[in-house]
Amino acid sequence: MQEQEKRTGDEITLKGALGVFGSILAIIVVGRLILGFDVALLLMFCGMFSTVVFCYVYHYSWSDLFDKGVVPMVARASGAIMILLTVGPMIAVWMASGTIPYLIYLGLKLLTPKVFLVAAFLICCLSSCFTGTSWGTAATFGVAFIGIAQGLGVSLPATAGAIVAGAYFGDKLSPISDTTVLAAAVAEVEVVDHIRSMLWTTIPPFIISVIVYAYIGSKAGGELDLSQVNIILSAIEKTFKLNPLALIPPFAILALAYKRFPTLPVLWVGIVISIPLAFLQGYDLTTTVKFMASGPKIVTGLESLDKLLSRGGLAFMSSSVVVVFFAYLFAGQLEFTGTFRTICDSLRTRFIGHSKGRFVLSASLTGILTGLGTGNSYLSEIVPGTMYKDLADEMDISRRVLSRTLEDSGTVVVPLIPWSAAGIYMSSVLDVSVAEYAPWAFLCYLGFLTAWFYGFTGIAIWPSDRPQEA
């Protein structure tokens, strides 16, 4: 409300608000899906477009748009940007220290013939949680599991669905995943609180997925060919000195997070205690610090594994930070000018009313439609998050509910969209079309269905904690 009182331009009508918002989505959809432009550049063009409209049509001054719209928005996102920039070096040093390779190694050792689909799902969950990447998980374990499924007689669409669901389990829940950090930042909640909230809509789909995969896997026949898994295991064994000490950093982070220490210092601890472990792998201090800046170059002799392990560093996260910054450039203007408020007021009057279930449904559908229109997981979180966060406060709904809805309807839904970058990538890597694997990726759509159920039943719909904070 304070920001709205500072507005100096003309009041924007519902028709005008929808026109501006629709034009921005059109720029992104046409630019991304038809012209194939980079997302960050498209967001910069959106910022240019919104600036021209608000300055010359609604008579706002550039100084007001920037100082009272963009700057406060970016300032609120500074914590998320700091976390994203810290996650990059931490991933790099965890790779060099052997922490992530050792976790991958242990996961693959769990693979057994009778529970192949369950194992594929759980191992992909484990890998994505500790690497923060769904794409890297699919390119390594996903490819290996698809090959194994062919020999075992397991349905390839079911296998691909289990891989995608497991890969996005970590992308959704991992504290070092960019989408996890972004969703918490957009809703302005702590990352740990965000993850705890997501467990409510993630654990039930997770359990259902395990049960269904176990049933399907029990019907499979044939001999289990572990040759591709053994190749990965052998490559890890030859490249790293596998030592249980490598598990200290992740367990330390989990313990500190459980104690509710601030996210950023916890990540710093994860970096510091990993540096001596990198020395055990044969890297000196200079090399380790360089890895933290530009990322490690791990050579195992297996190209797909090299791509998974050669991740991290400040440079690795720079593209994510650029996308977030340019998205907030126009989002800050839309918030300051009351564009989002006008649309949300109309939604509340005409649809949401006082129903918390309809609030969750509306925020969820906005995220899904943004994902369908743009094919981008970042925007499917940023757009509804910025639109609905103030409305959540007014309706006495915790922003933790909003933040988890952003991921339930954004992060994990995008790989189910055939024209999205995630959908195209997954179908290409696994050689199974999106239409074939989507029905089997239970976790990816049971999340938002669970969120809708909670919304209308009142389960885990907590009251807002913003007034108490104020």
Long-range contacts (C-beta under 8 A, 24 or more apart in sequence): 3-68, 3-69, 3-72, 3-335, 3-336, 4-338, 4-341, 6-64, 6-68, 6-336, 7-60, 7-64, 7-336, 7-337, 7-338, 8-60, 8-61, 8-64, 9-54, 9-58, 9-59, 9-60, 9-61, 9-64, 9-337, 10-58, 10-59, 11-338, 12-58, 12-337, 12-338, 12-339, 12-342, 13-342, 14-342, 14-343, 14-346, 16-57, 16-58, 16-339, 16-342, 17-338, 17-339, 17-340, 17-342, 17-343, 18-343, 20-50, 20-53, 20-334, 20-339, 21-334, 21-339, 21-343, 23-49, 23-53, 24-49, 24-50, 24-330, 25-370, 25-373, 25-374, 28-373, 28-374, 28-376, 28-379, 29-373, 29-374, 32-374, 32-375, 32-376, 33-375, 33-419, 39-323, 39-376, 39-378, 39-379, 40-319, 40-322, 40-323, 40-326, 43-323, 43-326, 43-327, 43-329, 43-330, 44-326, 44-329, 46-326, 46-329, 46-330, 47-326, 47-329, 47-330, 47-333, 49-330, 50-330, 50-333, 50-334, 51-330, 51-333, 54-333, 54-337, 58-337, 60-337, 64-336, 65-333, 65-336, 65-337, 68-336, 69-332, 69-333, 69-335, 69-336, 69-337, 70-328, 70-329, 70-332, 70-333, 70-336, 71-332, 72-332, 72-336, 73-328, 73-331, 73-332, 73-335, 73-336, 74-325, 74-328, 74-329, 74-332, 76-185, 76-188, 77-185, 77-186, 77-324, 77-325, 77-328, 79-185, 79-264, 80-181, 80-182, 80-184, 80-185, 80-186, 80-324, 81-185, 81-321, 81-324, 81-325, 82-264, 83-181, 83-185, 83-191, 83-263, 83-264, 83-267, 84-178, 84-181, 84-182, 84-317, 84-320, 84-321, 84-324, 85-314, 85-317, 85-321, 86-264, 86-267, 86-268, 86-271, 87-132, 87-176, 87-178, 87-181, 87-267, 87-317, 88-292, 88-295, 88-312, 88-313, 88-314, 88-315, 88-316, 88-317, 89-271, 89-292, 89-293, 89-312, 89-313, 89-314, 90-176, 90-267, 90-270, 90-271, 90-274, 90-312, 91-131, 91-132, 91-176, 91-311, 91-312, 91-313, 91-316, 92-291, 92-292, 92-295, 92-296, 92-311, 92-312, 92-313, 92-316, 93-271, 93-274, 93-275, 93-278, 93-288, 93-291, 93-292, 93-312, 94-130, 94-249, 94-250, 94-270, 94-274, 94-312, 95-291, 95-296, 95-298, 95-309, 95-310, 95-311, 95-312, 96-274, 96-278, 96-281, 96-283, 96-287, 96-288, 96-291, 96-296, 96-298, 97-246, 97-249, 97-274, 97-275, 97-277, 97-278, 97-280, 97-281, 98-240, 98-241, 98-242, 98-243, 98-246, 98-277, 98-280, 98-281, 99-130, 99-246, 99-247, 99-249, 99-250, 99-274, 99-277, 100-130, 100-131, 100-309, 101-236, 101-239, 101-240, 101-242, 101-246, 101-309, 102-240, 102-242, 102-243, 102-244, 102-246, 102-247, 103-127, 103-130, 103-246, 103-247, 103-250, 104-130, 104-140, 104-141, 104-232, 104-236, 105-233, 105-236, 105-237, 105-242, 108-141, 108-229, 108-232, 108-233, 109-233, 111-226, 111-229, 113-152, 113-224, 114-217, 114-218, 115-214, 115-217, 116-145, 116-148, 116-149, 116-152, 116-154, 116-217, 116-220, 116-224, 117-154, 117-158, 117-159, 117-162, 117-213, 117-214, 117-216, 117-217, 117-220, 118-210, 118-213, 118-214, 118-217, 120-145, 120-149, 120-159, 120-162, 120-163, 120-166, 120-213, 121-162, 121-163, 121-165, 121-166, 121-209, 121-210, 121-213, 122-166, 122-210, 123-166, 124-162, 124-163, 124-165, 124-166, 124-167, 124-169, 124-170, 125-166, 125-169, 125-170, 125-206, 126-170, 127-166, 127-167, 127-170, 128-166, 128-167, 128-168, 128-169, 128-170, 128-171, 128-174, 128-177, 129-169, 129-170, 129-173, 129-174, 130-170, 130-174, 130-176, 130-250, 131-170, 131-174, 131-176, 131-308, 131-311, 132-170, 132-171, 132-174, 132-176, 132-177, 132-178, 132-180, 133-170, 133-171, 133-177, 133-308, 133-311, 134-164, 134-167, 134-168, 134-170, 134-171, 134-415, 134-422, 135-167, 135-422, 135-425, 135-429, 136-307, 136-308, 136-311, 137-163, 137-166, 137-167, 137-170, 137-308, 138-163, 138-164, 138-167, 138-425, 138-426, 138-429, 138-430, 139-304, 139-307, 139-308, 139-429, 140-232, 140-304, 140-305, 140-307, 140-308, 141-232, 142-167, 142-426, 142-429, 142-430, 143-228, 143-304, 143-429, 143-430, 144-228, 144-229, 144-231, 144-232, 146-430, 146-431, 146-432, 147-225, 147-227, 147-228, 148-224, 148-225, 148-226, 148-228, 148-229, 151-222, 151-223, 151-224, 151-225, 152-220, 152-221, 152-222, 152-223, 152-224, 152-225, 153-220, 153-221, 153-222, 154-216, 154-217, 154-220, 155-216, 155-440, 156-432, 156-436, 157-432, 157-436, 157-437, 157-439, 157-440, 158-213, 158-216, 158-440, 159-432, 160-426, 160-430, 160-432, 160-436, 160-437, 160-440, 161-437, 161-438, 161-439, 161-440, 161-441, 161-442, 162-209, 162-213, 162-440, 162-441, 163-430, 164-415, 164-426, 164-430, 164-437, 164-441, 164-444, 165-209, 165-440, 165-441, 165-442, 165-443, 165-444, 166-443, 167-426, 168-411, 168-412, 168-415, 168-441, 168-443, 168-444, 169-202, 169-206, 169-443, 171-411, 171-412, 172-198, 172-202, 172-407, 172-411, 172-412, 172-447, 173-198, 173-199, 173-202, 175-253, 175-257, 175-263, 175-267, 176-267, 178-317, 178-320, 179-377, 179-378, 179-381, 179-407, 179-410, 179-411, 180-407, 180-411, 182-320, 182-324, 182-378, 182-381, 182-382, 183-381, 183-385, 183-403, 183-404, 183-406, 183-407, 183-410, 183-411, 184-403, 185-324, 186-381, 186-382, 186-385, 186-386, 186-389, 186-403, 186-406, 187-385, 187-389, 187-392, 187-399, 187-400, 187-402, 187-403, 187-406, 188-389, 188-399, 189-399, 189-400, 189-403, 190-262, 190-263, 191-263, 192-257, 192-260, 192-263, 193-400, 194-400, 194-403, 194-404, 196-400, 197-398, 197-400, 197-401, 197-403, 197-404, 197-460, 198-403, 198-404, 198-407, 198-408, 200-404, 200-450, 200-454, 200-459, 200-460, 201-404, 201-408, 201-447, 201-448, 201-450, 201-451, 201-454, 201-460, 202-443, 202-447, 204-446, 204-450, 205-442, 205-443, 205-446, 205-447, 205-450, 206-443, 208-442, 208-446, 209-442, 209-443, 209-446, 212-442, 231-302, 232-302, 232-305, 235-300, 235-301, 235-302, 235-305, 236-300, 236-305, 238-300, 238-301, 239-298, 239-299, 239-300, 240-281, 241-280, 241-281, 241-282, 243-277, 243-280, 245-277, 245-280, 246-277, 248-273, 248-277, 249-273, 249-274, 249-277, 320-378, 323-378, 324-378, 324-382, 327-378, 327-379, 327-382, 328-382, 331-382, 331-383, 331-386, 334-386, 335-386, 340-386, 340-387, 340-390, 341-390, 343-387, 344-387, 344-388, 344-390, 344-391, 348-391, 352-391, 352-395, 354-395, 355-456, 356-395, 356-397, 356-455, 356-458, 356-461, 357-452, 357-455, 357-456, 357-457, 358-455, 359-388, 359-391, 359-392, 359-395, 359-397, 359-455, 360-401, 360-405, 360-451, 360-452, 360-454, 360-455, 360-456, 360-461, 361-452, 361-455, 361-456, 362-388, 363-387, 363-388, 363-402, 363-405, 363-406, 363-409, 364-405, 364-408, 364-409, 364-448, 364-451, 364-452, 365-409, 366-409, 367-405, 367-406, 367-409, 367-410, 367-413, 368-409, 368-410, 368-413, 368-448, 370-410, 371-409, 371-410, 371-413, 371-414, 371-417, 371-420, 372-417, 375-414, 375-417, 375-419, 375-420, 375-421, 375-422, 375-423, 376-414, 376-420, 376-421, 377-410, 377-411, 377-414, 377-422, 380-406, 380-409, 380-410, 380-411, 380-413, 380-414, 381-406, 381-407, 381-410, 381-411, 384-409, 384-410, 392-464, 393-464, 393-466, 395-464, 396-463, 396-464, 397-461, 397-462, 397-463, 397-464, 398-461, 398-462, 398-463, 398-464, 398-465, 399-464, 399-466, 400-462, 401-460, 401-461, 401-462, 404-451, 405-448, 405-451, 407-447, 408-447, 408-448, 408-450, 408-451, 409-447, 409-448, 409-451, 412-443, 412-444, 412-445, 412-447, 413-444, 413-445, 413-448, 415-441, 415-444, 416-441, 416-444, 416-445
